[in-house]
Amino acid sequence: MKIVWTDPAVEDLRELHAYIARDSEMYASGFVERIISAAERVAQYPNAGRVVPENNDASVREILYQHYRIIYSVKTEHIEMLTIIHGARDLGRLDRMPWEVS
């Protein structure tokens, strides 16, 4: 299956990179690359991630990479990467839920 990155997910990666790069540009690039690799593995097994508890919709799932939640939506012909969010953040405090971008 094809992976499609939404604008908010791309922005999440940019912000994460910028935050880590304040200490190490090299580590920031490597970390973001590993998150992207983890997300792209979803293409082989789209339903391997757990259903996002805050949404309880079988098409909105997440995998974990270290302390980050990679939230995606399984569509008929592709997978949409919705957001990359630190696990300590409360989704309920966001202005809008990540699955509302589609």
KAHUWO-V759734 format. One record per residue. N is the residue number from 0. RES is the residue in one small letter. NEAR is the number of other ideal C-beta (glycine too) atoms within 8 Angstrom. Layout:
N|RES|NEAR, N|RES|NEAR
//
This chain:
0|m|7, 1|k|7, 2|i|11, 3|v|8, 4|w|8, 5|t|12, 6|d|7, 7|p|10, 8|a|12, 9|v|9, 10|e|8, 11|d|11, 12|l|12, 13|r|8, 14|e|8, 15|l|14, 16|h|12, 17|a|9, 18|y|8, 19|i|12, 20|a|10, 21|r|5, 22|d|6, 23|s|7, 24|e|6, 25|m|6, 26|y|9, 27|a|15, 28|s|10, 29|g|8, 30|f|11, 31|v|12, 32|e|8, 33|r|9, 34|i|14, 35|i|9, 36|s|8, 37|a|11, 38|a|14, 39|e|8, 40|r|8, 41|v|15, 42|a|9, 43|q|4, 44|y|6, 45|p|10, 46|n|6, 47|a|6, 48|g|11, 49|r|7, 50|v|10, 51|v|12, 52|p|6, 53|e|7, 54|n|9, 55|n|6, 56|d|8, 57|a|5, 58|s|7, 59|v|14, 60|r|15, 61|e|11, 62|i|13, 63|l|8, 64|y|9, 65|q|4, 66|h|5, 67|y|12, 68|r|11, 69|i|16, 70|i|14, 71|y|15, 72|s|11, 73|v|9, 74|k|8, 75|t|3, 76|e|5, 77|h|9, 78|i|14, 79|e|12, 80|m|14, 81|l|14, 82|t|12, 83|i|13, 84|i|11, 85|h|7, 86|g|8, 87|a|4, 88|r|8, 89|d|5, 90|l|9, 91|g|5, 92|r|5, 93|l|9, 94|d|2, 95|r|6, 96|m|8, 97|p|12, 98|w|12, 99|e|6, 100|v|10, 101|s|7
//
